[in-house]
Amino acid sequence: MSGVCVGMVALVTGAASGIGRATAVALAREGAAVLIADLQREAGAAAAAAINAGGGRAAFVEADITRDAEAMVAAAVAQYGQLDILINNAGIFYEADFLATPFAQWRRAVDVIYFGTYHVARAATQEMVRRGAGGRIVNISSVNAFLGAPRSSHYNSAKGAVDQLTRCLAVELAPHGILVNGVAPGFVDTPMAIIDGVSEHETPDFKAFYVERRRIPLARPARPEEIAEAVVFLASSRCTYLTGHTIVVDGGLTATF
Ligand SMILES: NC(=O)c1ccc[n+]([C@@H]2O[C@H](COP(=O)([O-])OP(=O)(O)OC[C@H]3O[C@@H](n4cnc5c(N)ncnc54)[C@H](O)[C@@H]3O)[C@@H](O)[C@H]2O)c1
């Protein structure tokens, strides 16, 4: 197989669905062997089976990024012998009014998005440094990392912290040949956009403001595959001099006002 990830092994968290799944498919297409780690057993196994059926190499491990970081990395090494790429993608979103939400409920987003990213990055880095062959880490951020929004202080601040982790790890891990970058999507059509059973991208308000008035200059949300393209570049052997940066993939959303 030819491709920019031939001979590489990737761990993709949250790859049973959405952006993670599209990224796993794209990495496998480029020649990587992919370990899908997710809480969702059936969807995760189905994602791996679909990749294998298409001629790629993938396996699934049921795992929680807040508790099972070492186990995920060990599973990748047990399955494929090494770990070259980590895609820190798993995440959650819910609305939380700042005044009304109890601390434990607010903090859950930080536990998953920020500490989960930290735990898996740390476990993966330990393995990459031990092996001594470098590596690539891509943290999935969001445009929310650098924008304010109501009922989103938990999510936005956790994503902001992820961006800062990306910069700091890029600096600290450069001597080990580990490149650390991020991708910050805008609106993406995935199950995460479904709130109370309705996709926020299908509401009249979204269509009027973001599409018809071109608040998103490209006038539509992204498909998960369009986010995966940027992720795969950062994870690939083509990416050799880019580190400590988070690429915004938002159809122009944050380029305008
Ligand atoms: N959809 C969007 O509009 C959008 C925009 C910006 C950023 N993002 C980010 O992209 C990433 C992927 O989101 P998505 O839109 O594909 O959502 P999604 O809900 O389709 O997928 C998220 C996946 O993460 C898994 N997951 C959640 N918590 C986990 C945990 N503790 N351990 C392991 N797996 C866990 C879920 O089971 C799910 O399969 C997230 O980090 C999200 O914050 C999404």
The ligand as a Tripos MOL2 file, in Angstrom:
@<TRIPOS>MOLECULE
LIG
   44    48     1     0     0
SMALL
NO_CHARGES

@<TRIPOS>ATOM
      1 N1        -18.8730   18.2850   15.9750 N.am      1 LIG1
      2 C1        -18.4070   19.5210   16.0740 C.2       1 LIG1
      3 O1        -19.0580   20.4810   15.6110 O.2       1 LIG1
      4 C2        -17.0650   19.7800   16.7260 C.ar      1 LIG1
      5 C3        -16.5450   21.0740   16.6050 C.ar      1 LIG1
      6 C4        -15.3170   21.3660   17.1940 C.ar      1 LIG1
      7 C5        -14.6290   20.3700   17.8690 C.ar      1 LIG1
      8 N2        -15.1680   19.1200   17.9730 N.ar      1 LIG1
      9 C6        -14.3650   18.1310   18.7090 C.3       1 LIG1
     10 O2        -14.1070   17.0140   17.8750 O.3       1 LIG1
     11 C7        -13.9250   15.8520   18.6830 C.3       1 LIG1
     12 C8        -14.7910   14.7320   18.1410 C.3       1 LIG1
     13 O3        -16.1440   15.1230   18.2650 O.3       1 LIG1
     14 P1        -17.2980   14.6220   17.2750 P.3       1 LIG1
     15 O4        -18.0050   15.8240   16.7890 O.co2     1 LIG1
     16 O5        -16.7590   13.6500   16.2970 O.co2     1 LIG1
     17 O6        -18.2620   13.9410   18.3460 O.3       1 LIG1
     18 P2        -18.8980   12.4780   18.4640 P.3       1 LIG1
     19 O7        -19.8190   12.5840   19.6230 O.co2     1 LIG1
     20 O8        -19.4170   12.0310   17.1420 O.co2     1 LIG1
     21 O9        -17.6550   11.5540   18.8420 O.3       1 LIG1
     22 C9        -17.0130   11.6080   20.0790 C.3       1 LIG1
     23 C10       -16.5550   10.2040   20.4310 C.3       1 LIG1
     24 O10       -15.8040   10.2760   21.6500 O.3       1 LIG1
     25 C11       -16.1780    9.1770   22.4610 C.3       1 LIG1
     26 N3        -15.8930    9.4720   23.8570 N.ar      1 LIG1
     27 C12       -16.4910   10.4060   24.6450 C.ar      1 LIG1
     28 N4        -15.9720   10.3750   25.8830 N.ar      1 LIG1
     29 C13       -15.0180    9.4030   25.8900 C.ar      1 LIG1
     30 C14       -14.1380    8.8890   26.8560 C.ar      1 LIG1
     31 N5        -14.1410    9.3610   28.1170 N.pl3     1 LIG1
     32 N6        -13.2850    7.8920   26.5190 N.ar      1 LIG1
     33 C15       -13.2930    7.3870   25.2530 C.ar      1 LIG1
     34 N7        -14.1170    7.8340   24.2870 N.ar      1 LIG1
     35 C16       -14.9710    8.8240   24.5940 C.ar      1 LIG1
     36 C17       -17.6670    8.9770   22.1830 C.3       1 LIG1
     37 O11       -18.0990    7.6870   22.5640 O.3       1 LIG1
     38 C18       -17.7370    9.2460   20.6890 C.3       1 LIG1
     39 O12       -17.5750    8.0570   19.9440 O.3       1 LIG1
     40 C19       -14.2500   16.2800   20.1240 C.3       1 LIG1
     41 O13       -13.0610   16.5140   20.8280 O.3       1 LIG1
     42 C20       -15.0460   17.5580   19.9240 C.3       1 LIG1
     43 O14       -14.9810   18.3940   21.0560 O.3       1 LIG1
     44 C21       -16.3540   18.8130   17.4130 C.ar      1 LIG1
@<TRIPOS>BOND
     1     1     2 1
     2     2     3 2
     3     2     4 1
     4     4     5 ar
     5     4    44 ar
     6     5     6 ar
     7     6     7 ar
     8     7     8 ar
     9     8     9 1
    10     8    44 ar
    11     9    10 1
    12     9    42 1
    13    10    11 1
    14    11    12 1
    15    11    40 1
    16    12    13 1
    17    13    14 1
    18    14    15 2
    19    14    16 1
    20    14    17 1
    21    17    18 1
    22    18    19 2
    23    18    20 1
    24    18    21 1
    25    21    22 1
    26    22    23 1
    27    23    24 1
    28    23    38 1
    29    24    25 1
    30    25    26 1
    31    25    36 1
    32    26    27 ar
    33    26    35 ar
    34    27    28 ar
    35    28    29 ar
    36    29    30 ar
    37    29    35 ar
    38    30    31 1
    39    30    32 ar
    40    32    33 ar
    41    33    34 ar
    42    34    35 ar
    43    36    37 1
    44    36    38 1
    45    38    39 1
    46    40    41 1
    47    40    42 1
    48    42    43 1
@<TRIPOS>SUBSTRUCTURE
     1 LIG1         1 GROUP 0 **** ****
